[in-house]
């Protein structure tokens, strides 16, 4: 009865990288010509496994499963396990030149040059020996069997080599990979074992992520009824999922300060820019019925998905909302506006627009200068403070008679949009 080796066949990692040797040092047919590729390994042995790993398979490398996203820093290894029975060993010995090429799946290419000895361990007390040499380069990989040692192996009473393995470094080759149907960024790696694994590139992955939209407003220092709105929109990589357009509805009591044609198209007064340049071909339409500004065709190419788009337009507040002061006079366009006056304007506008103005509360009484609030502004200040529009200072005062600065006005209007309009 033929003996079985106690230890299973192993591939010793005694690689000698050819980058330090002449280019043709291991070429079987001399010079710089590719290694011979006449027979393939699966015709001579039983390939029992073919896998792709990130990291060395015998050093806790990660086996790549379906939908794995390959990153630039990943070190890929193509790993084979195989066995050779007695009949196959005898057929290999009978070959005049027992050199067999190793099938490399489409979508992978070998990195570098090198070789290593494939060695089988025998029973205790018996010397191990090399049964084949693995060689690889950018043109492919091959195994050359040592027939003399294989004869000795059989003569020693052994019948087969089991669970031999080897691996080498490779890279993902997107250009030659097989796309998986119409899936974006998915490719099939087909192994000689008839198994497949689906992979993609991490840098090409389309991830669903909601676009980031920021909106701010500034009041004209010479005309309090004129507001300039700025929208900054970053679509991110969601264009294929949600479309690439912006709908912005004007609040009640706001009138567009831009030119709208009979067909609804906007011919002036709205700028749409990317990297400080106008986006050519952009479509801007204003729907009178819904009071909505619609911006489309902002350049849907993939390279634009993470580039912010800046939209700027102006609106006017109905003049009737510029309320009289306690003295009965109209607020002059050049006069400073106090904080309580600004609260009154917003409160009246909210009432005019149909927003909820009931929320107020008694918290405003806790401020040290509560008694300084004008009688006509008490309800408005309580509402503005209760809704987080006008807050107190660190010293515990509201400063109702203090001047509303441009920065404060912009912040208050922004909070009004967030806490009242969108509530």
C-alpha positions in Angstrom: 0.0 0.0 0.0 1.3 3.4 -0.9 2.0 5.8 1.9 0.5 9.2 2.4 2.6 12.2 3.6 2.0 13.1 7.2 2.0 16.8 6.5 0.1 18.1 3.6 1.9 19.8 0.6 2.9 23.3 1.3 4.1 26.2 -0.9 7.2 27.7 0.7 7.4 31.4 0.4 11.0 31.5 -0.8 10.2 34.1 -3.5 13.0 35.6 -5.4 11.8 38.8 -7.1 13.0 39.1 -10.6 13.1 42.9 -10.5 16.7 42.5 -9.3 17.6 40.0 -12.0 17.9 40.1 -15.8 14.5 40.3 -17.5 15.0 36.9 -19.2 16.6 35.1 -16.2 13.6 32.7 -15.8 12.2 32.7 -19.3 12.0 29.1 -20.5 12.6 30.1 -24.1 15.3 32.7 -23.5 15.6 36.4 -24.0 12.7 38.7 -23.0 10.0 36.6 -24.6 7.0 35.6 -22.4 7.0 32.4 -20.4 5.6 29.4 -22.4 1.8 29.0 -22.2 1.1 25.7 -23.9 -0.8 23.7 -21.3 -2.9 25.0 -18.4 -2.6 23.7 -14.9 -6.2 22.5 -14.6 -5.5 19.9 -17.4 -2.9 18.2 -15.2 -4.1 18.5 -11.6 -7.3 18.9 -9.7 -7.7 22.6 -8.7 -9.8 22.4 -5.6 -10.0 26.1 -4.8 -9.3 29.5 -6.3 -9.8 32.6 -4.2 -9.0 36.3 -4.0 -7.6 37.8 -0.8 -6.8 41.2 0.5 -3.5 40.4 2.2 -1.6 37.1 2.3 -3.9 34.1 2.6 -1.7 32.4 5.2 -1.2 35.5 7.2 -4.8 36.4 8.1 -5.6 37.9 4.8 -9.3 38.8 4.1 -11.0 36.5 1.7 -12.9 38.7 -0.8 -16.6 38.0 -1.0 -19.4 39.4 -3.2 -19.8 43.2 -3.4 -16.3 43.8 -2.0 -15.1 47.3 -2.8 -11.4 47.3 -3.7 -9.4 50.3 -2.2 -6.2 51.7 -3.6 -4.2 50.5 -0.6 -5.4 46.9 -0.9 -2.8 44.2 -1.6 -4.6 41.5 -3.7 -3.5 37.9 -3.8 -4.8 35.2 -6.1 -4.7 31.9 -4.2 -4.9 28.4 -5.6 -5.2 25.0 -3.8 -4.8 21.8 -5.7 -4.1 18.0 -5.4 -2.5 15.5 -7.7 -3.4 11.8 -7.7 -1.1 8.9 -8.7 -2.4 8.7 -12.3 -1.9 12.5 -12.8 1.6 12.3 -11.3 2.5 9.5 -13.7 1.1 11.5 -16.7 3.1 14.6 -15.6 6.3 12.4 -15.4 5.6 11.1 -19.0 5.4 14.7 -20.3 8.5 15.8 -22.3 8.2 19.3 -20.9 5.8 19.3 -17.9 5.3 23.1 -17.7 1.7 24.4 -17.2 0.4 27.9 -17.3 -1.8 29.1 -14.5 -5.2 30.6 -15.5 -5.5 34.2 -14.3 -9.2 35.5 -14.4 -10.2 38.4 -16.5 -10.1 41.6 -14.4 -6.9 40.6 -12.7 -3.3 41.1 -13.7 -0.1 39.8 -12.1 2.1 42.3 -10.3 5.9 42.0 -10.5 8.1 39.0 -11.2 9.3 36.2 -9.0 9.4 32.5 -8.3 9.0 30.1 -5.4 9.6 26.4 -4.7 6.6 24.2 -4.1 7.6 21.6 -1.5 5.9 18.5 -0.1 6.6 17.4 3.5 7.0 13.7 4.1 6.6 11.6 7.1 8.7 12.3 10.2 12.3 11.4 9.7 12.1 11.7 5.9 13.5 14.7 4.0 11.1 17.1 2.2 11.7 17.8 -1.4 10.7 20.3 -4.1 8.1 18.9 -6.6 7.6 22.0 -8.7 8.8 25.6 -9.3 6.2 28.4 -9.5 7.2 31.4 -11.7 5.3 34.6 -12.5 5.7 37.8 -14.4 3.5 40.4 -16.0 2.7 38.1 -18.9 1.4 35.3 -16.7 2.3 32.5 -14.3 3.3 28.9 -14.7 4.4 25.8 -12.8 7.2 23.6 -13.9 7.2 20.1 -12.3 10.3 18.3 -11.3 9.8 14.9 -12.8 12.8 13.3 -11.2 11.6 14.2 -7.7 8.0 13.1 -8.6 9.5 9.6 -9.6 11.3 9.4 -6.3 8.0 10.4 -4.5 6.2 7.5 -6.1 9.1 5.1 -5.6 9.0 5.9 -1.9 5.5 4.6 -1.7 3.5 7.8 -1.8 0.4 7.9 -4.0 -0.7 11.5 -4.2 0.0 15.1 -3.2 -3.0 16.8 -1.5 -3.9 20.3 -0.5 -0.9 21.9 -2.2 -1.3 25.7 -2.5 0.4 28.8 -3.9 -0.4 32.5 -4.4 0.9 35.6 -6.0 0.3 39.3 -6.0 -2.1 40.8 -8.5 -4.0 44.0 -9.3 -7.6 44.7 -10.3 -7.7 45.5 -14.0 -10.9 47.5 -14.6 -10.4 47.8 -18.4 -10.5 44.1 -18.9 -12.9 43.2 -16.1 -16.3 41.7 -16.9 -19.2 44.1 -16.0 -22.0 42.5 -14.1 -25.0 43.3 -16.3 -25.9 47.0 -16.2 -24.9 47.4 -12.6 -22.7 50.5 -12.0 -19.3 49.7 -10.6 -19.8 45.9 -10.3 -17.5 43.4 -12.1 -17.4 39.6 -12.0 -14.2 37.7 -11.4 -14.7 34.2 -12.8 -12.4 31.4 -11.4 -11.4 28.2 -13.1 -13.4 26.4 -10.4 -16.6 27.9 -12.0 -17.1 30.1 -9.0 -17.4 33.9 -9.3 -17.0 36.9 -7.0 -18.4 40.3 -7.6 -16.2 43.3 -6.8 -16.2 47.1 -7.4 -13.8 50.0 -6.9 -14.3 52.0 -3.7 -13.5 55.2 -5.5 -16.1 54.6 -8.1 -18.9 53.6 -5.7 -22.1 55.7 -5.9 -23.3 56.2 -2.4 -26.7 57.5 -1.6 -26.3 60.7 0.3 -28.7 63.5 0.6 -27.6 66.8 -1.0 -26.5 69.5 1.4 -28.5 72.7 1.1 -27.7 75.9 3.0 -29.8 79.0 2.7 -29.0 82.5 4.0 -30.6 85.9 3.6 -29.2 89.5 3.9 -31.2 92.7 4.2 -30.3 95.6 2.0 -28.8 98.4 4.2 -30.5 101.1 2.2 -33.8 99.4 1.6 -35.2 97.2 4.4 -37.8 95.7 2.1 -35.2 94.2 -0.2 -33.8 90.8 0.8 -31.0 88.9 -1.0 -31.3 85.1 -0.7 -28.3 82.8 -1.2 -28.6 79.0 -1.6 -25.6 76.8 -1.6 -26.4 73.3 -2.8 -24.0 70.4 -2.9 -25.7 67.4 -4.6 -23.1 64.8 -3.6 -23.3 61.4 -5.3 -27.0 61.1 -5.4 -27.8 62.4 -8.8 -29.0 59.1 -10.3 -31.2 58.5 -7.3 -33.0 61.9 -6.7 -32.4 64.0 -9.7 -30.4 67.2 -9.8 -32.6 70.3 -9.4 -33.7 72.8 -6.8 -37.2 73.9 -5.9 -37.3 77.0 -3.6 -40.7 78.4 -2.6 -41.0 82.1 -1.7 -42.7 82.9 1.5 -46.1 84.6 1.6 -45.7 88.4 1.4 -42.5 88.0 -0.6 -42.5 89.3 -4.1 -39.8 88.3 -6.6 -37.3 91.0 -7.5 -36.3 89.2 -10.7 -37.6 89.2 -14.2 -40.2 86.5 -15.1 -41.4 86.1 -18.6 -45.0 85.1 -19.7 -43.9 81.4 -20.0 -42.5 81.5 -16.5 -38.9 81.5 -17.5 -36.6 83.8 -15.6 -34.6 86.1 -17.8 -32.7 88.1 -15.2 -32.1 88.6 -11.5 -31.2 85.0 -10.6 -27.6 83.9 -10.8 -26.6 80.2 -10.8 -22.8 79.6 -10.4 -20.3 76.9 -9.8 -16.8 77.9 -8.8 -17.7 81.6 -9.3 -18.6 81.0 -13.0 -22.1 81.0 -14.5 -23.4 77.6 -15.4 -24.2 77.7 -19.1 -27.4 76.0 -20.2 -29.0 76.2 -16.8 -32.8 76.5 -16.7 -34.5 78.8 -14.3 -38.3 78.9 -14.1 -40.7 80.6 -11.7 -44.1 79.0 -11.1 -46.5 81.8 -10.2 -49.1 79.6 -8.8 -46.9 77.8 -6.3 -44.5 80.8 -5.9 -41.6 78.4 -6.5 -38.3 79.0 -8.2 -37.1 75.9 -10.1 -33.5 75.5 -11.2 -32.5 72.6 -13.5 -29.7 71.6 -15.9 -26.9 72.6 -13.6 -24.4 70.1 -15.1 -25.1 66.6 -14.1 -21.7 65.1 -15.0 -20.2 63.0 -12.2 -17.4 65.3 -11.6 -19.9 68.0 -10.5 -21.6 65.9 -7.9 -19.4 67.2 -5.1 -19.0 70.8 -6.4 -21.3 73.3 -4.7 -23.8 75.3 -6.7 -24.5 78.9 -5.5 -27.9 80.4 -6.4 -28.6 84.1 -5.6 -31.8 86.0 -6.1 -33.7 88.9 -4.4 -37.2 89.4 -3.1 -39.2 92.3 -1.7 -41.4 92.5 1.3 -44.8 94.1 0.9 -44.4 97.8 1.9 -47.4 97.5 4.2 -45.3 95.2 6.4 -42.9 98.1 7.2 -44.9 99.0 10.3 -45.2 102.5 12.0 -43.1 103.2 15.1 -44.6 104.4 18.4 -44.3 108.0 17.1 -46.7 107.3 14.3 -44.0 107.9 11.5 -43.0 105.3 8.9 -39.6 103.6 9.4 -37.4 105.6 7.1 -35.3 103.5 4.7 -32.1 105.1 6.1 -33.1 104.9 9.8 -31.7 102.3 12.1 -34.2 99.6 13.2 -34.3 98.6 16.8 -34.6 95.0 17.9 -38.1 95.4 19.1 -39.1 97.1 15.8 -37.7 94.2 13.9 -39.6 91.8 16.1 -42.8 93.7 15.3 -42.2 93.5 11.6 -41.6 89.8 11.6 -44.6 89.2 13.9 -46.9 91.1 11.6 -45.5 89.4 8.6 -46.0 86.0 10.2 -49.6 86.9 10.8 -50.1 88.2 7.3 -48.6 85.0 5.9 -50.7 82.7 8.0 -47.9 81.3 10.2 -48.5 80.3 13.9 -47.9 83.4 16.1 -49.5 82.0 19.3 -46.3 80.8 20.9 -44.9 83.3 23.3 -44.8 82.6 27.0 -43.7 84.4 30.2 -40.0 83.6 29.9 -39.4 87.1 28.5 -40.2 88.6 31.9 -37.0 87.1 33.3 -34.8 89.5 31.4 -33.4 92.4 33.4 -34.6 95.1 30.9 -38.1 93.6 30.3 -39.7 96.9 31.5 -37.9 98.7 28.7 -39.9 96.9 25.9 -42.4 99.3 24.3 -46.0 98.5 24.9 -46.8 98.0 21.2 -43.9 95.5 20.9 -44.5 93.3 24.0 -46.5 90.6 22.1 -44.1 90.5 19.2 -41.0 90.4 21.4 -42.5 87.6 23.5 -43.3 85.6 20.3 -39.8 86.3 18.8 -38.1 85.3 22.0 -40.3 82.2 22.5 -39.5 81.0 19.0 -35.8 81.5 19.3 -35.6 84.4 16.8 -34.4 87.1 19.2 -32.4 85.9 22.1 -31.0 87.6 25.2 -27.4 88.7 25.7 -24.9 87.1 28.2 -25.6 89.9 30.7 -29.3 88.8 31.0 -30.7 91.7 28.8 -32.8 91.7 25.6 -31.8 95.2 24.6 -35.1 95.9 22.9 -34.1 99.5 21.9 -30.7 98.4 20.6 -30.0 98.7 16.8 -30.4 95.6 14.7 -27.1 95.1 12.9 -26.9 93.5 9.5 -25.4 90.3 11.0 -28.2 90.1 13.6 -30.9 90.7 11.0 -29.5 88.0 8.8 -29.4 85.5 11.7 -32.9 86.4 12.9 -34.3 86.0 9.3 -32.5 82.7 9.0 -34.0 81.4 12.3 -37.4 82.7 11.2 -37.2 80.6 8.1 -36.1 77.5 10.1 -38.3 77.9 13.2 -41.5 79.5 11.8 -41.7 79.0 8.0 -40.5 75.3 8.0 -42.1 74.4 11.3 
